[in-house]
Amino acid sequence: MVTFIPDDPVIIAIVLILLSLIFFSYLLLRRTILEFRDGMEGR
């Protein structure tokens, strides 16, 4: 697994940015779906 990690810091930065984007979009989608569900129930 250690040999899989690239030495290029640019690749590491791109991967970190992509992971954070996926994580934040997941959180945003989850919050939106939960609020929509609460709105449908009339809360």
C-alpha positions, 0 to 999 in steps of 0.5 A: 500500500505504501508503494501505491502512494505517489511522490508527486505532491500535486497528485496528492493535493488533487486526490485530497480536493476530490475526496473533500468535494465528494464528502461535502457534496454527500453532507449537503445532499443528506441535509437537503434530503432530510429537510425535504422529508421533514417539509413533506411531513409538515414539520 
